[in-house]
Amino acid sequence: METINFTKLIGKEVLAVIPTLDPLLLQTFIVRGVEGGGVWVECQALTNLMLEKLSLPSAAKTPIFFLSFPEMRFVWYPEDVPSLSEKAFGI
């Protein structure tokens, strides 16, 4: 299995817990860029929040947001290989 890092996830959809949005709910975002301190993301939940706070119905361009690594509690990306439940198979 190849080592994974955020650079390899550019352009891919990722799930993460972002406590500033919700402390438990997984948020979906697309990784658009990576820096030493975090990632640039396209995220509909952040877009909705921004538009609401600015009292705007839409934006002319898609906003890209910077999330520092400490802002993400849990990140999940599905690897393209099968995954099995150990409990279901008695392991």
Residue pairs with C-beta under 8 A, 6 or more apart in sequence:
1 79
1 81
2 8
4 77
4 79
6 31
6 34
6 39
7 34
9 31
9 77
10 31
10 32
10 33
10 34
11 30
11 31
11 32
12 30
12 31
12 77
13 28
13 29
13 30
14 28
14 29
14 30
14 31
14 75
14 76
14 77
15 26
15 27
15 28
15 75
15 76
15 77
16 26
16 27
16 29
16 67
16 72
16 73
16 74
16 75
16 76
17 23
17 24
17 25
17 26
17 27
17 72
17 73
17 74
18 27
18 45
18 67
18 71
18 72
18 73
19 71
19 73
20 71
21 27
21 45
21 46
21 49
23 73
26 74
26 76
27 43
27 45
28 43
28 44
28 45
29 41
29 42
29 43
29 45
29 46
29 67
30 41
30 42
30 43
31 39
31 40
31 41
32 39
32 40
32 41
32 42
32 64
33 39
33 40
33 64
34 40
35 66
37 68
37 69
38 66
38 67
38 68
38 69
38 71
38 72
39 66
39 67
39 69
40 64
40 65
40 66
40 67
41 64
41 65
41 66
41 67
42 62
42 63
42 64
42 65
43 65
46 63
46 65
47 59
47 62
47 63
50 59
50 63
51 57
51 58
51 59
